Amino acid sequence: MFRGVATVNLDSKSRLVVPARYRDALLVNGSGRVVVTADPTRCLLLYPLPEWEPIEKKLNGLSDFNPRTRGLKQLLVGYAHDMDMDGAGRILLPPMLKKFAELDKSVVMVGQGGKIELWNEARWADKIEQALEFGGDDALPPELEGFTL
């Protein structure tokens, strides 16, 4: 289970040092084997391999005749890269994924249950500002009706 936010730096070789709290979970769930892929919101998604496999299977089962479905599948499966965390807890980000998410030196890692999102720091700050702009009760999606913290 991944939760919390951490800011990490990419080194000069585009390696990302995974914080210990995430690293331990990646080692337990998948032995450090991960899949990193693109997300439509221009962040990257990092999954332990066992978490990714059923998602990929569902995506590959979708029809290619619907252009939106096909586009989503092309994005998620097409950009997916299998990787192994090295002994120092680093993951090498492929140049294409780094460019897609516009990641530079500072990367924000956001735990989201079964996956970790990797964000450009400025884009993450904008995303949080948008999340804080509530338009009243009518702006909440139906699945949040009655939800309390």
N, C-alpha and C positions, 0 to 999 in steps of 0.2 A: 504494500500500500504506500503510495507516494503522496505526500502532502507537504505544504510549505513552499516558500519562495527563497531562492538563493541566487546571488549574482556571482558569476565565475568569469574568468578570463580565458580566452583562446590564446594558445601560445603561437609562436611564429610559424609552426607547422600545421596550424588549424586543429590542434588537439584540445579537447575540452576535458578538464579535470572534474570528474564527478564527485560531488561532496560525499563525505563518509555516510551520511544517513541514507542517501540514495544508492550509493555503491553497495552497501550491505544487502539491500533489498534486491538489487540486480544480480548479485552473486547467488542469493538464495533462490530466486525465481529466474532460472535460465543460465546459471553458471557464468554470468557476465556476457552472454551472447545477447545482442540487442538488434533491433531494427529501427532505423531512423528514416522517416519519410516526411514529405511536404504536407501541409494542411492548407485548406483554402483561405484561412485567415493570415497567411504569410508567416506562420511560425513553423517550427519543425516538431514532429511528434517522435518521442523516443519510447519504444516498447521493449520489455523483456521478450525474447523470441517466443516463449510459450503463450504470452498474451496476444501477440501479433498474429500468430498462425490462424486462429479461428476467425479473426477479422478479415484477413486476406482471403480465406476460403469463402466467406459470405460475399465479399466484393466480387470475387471471380465468378460467383454464381449469378450475378446480376446480368440482365440483358444488355447487349451492346447496341440494341436498336433504339434505345432512348438516349438522345444526345447528352442530356444532363448526367444520367447515370454513367454513361461511358466516359464522359469528361472527368467525373469524380474518381472513377476506377483508374483512368490513365494517370491522374495526379497521384493518388495514394499508392497504387501498386507500381506505377512507372517510376516514381522517385524513391521507392523503398530500397534501402541498402542494409544488408546484413553486416554486422560488425562485431568484433570481440573487444571487450574492455581489456586493456593491457594490464600488466602487473602493478603499475602505478595508479590504476583507476582512471585511465584516460581513454577517450574515444576520439578517433580521427574523423572529422567531418569532411565528407567529399566536397570538392569545390562547387559542384552544381547545387547542392543543398545549401551550402553556406551563402551562395549568391542568391538563391531563391528567397531565403528568409532575411537577406541583407544583414547577416551577422558580421560584426566586426570584433574588436577586442573584448568588449563587455557583453556577456550573454546572461539573460535572466532565465533560470530554470524554475518551472512552476509545476509542482506535484499535482496530479489530477487523478488520484486513485490508482488505476492500473497503468497509467502512462505518465510521462513527463513532457511538458511543452518547453521548447527552447525559443526564446524571443529576443529580437533586437531590443535593446534597452529602451530606446525612445518610443518604439512602437508599443512596448508593454506599458509604458507610462500613459500613453494615449488610451490604450485599452482600459486601463483602470479608471481614468477620468470618465470615459464613456459609461462604465459600469456604475459610477457614482451619480450619474445624472438620471434620477428617477423622474418619470413623467406622471406620477400619481398612481393610485391603485389600478386604474384601467390600463396602464402600460405593462402590467405584469402578465406573463403568459399563463394560460389556464392551469398548467401543471404546478404553478407556484401558489395558487389560491389556497389559503388556509395554512401555508407553510410558515412556521415560526422558528426563530433561533433562540 
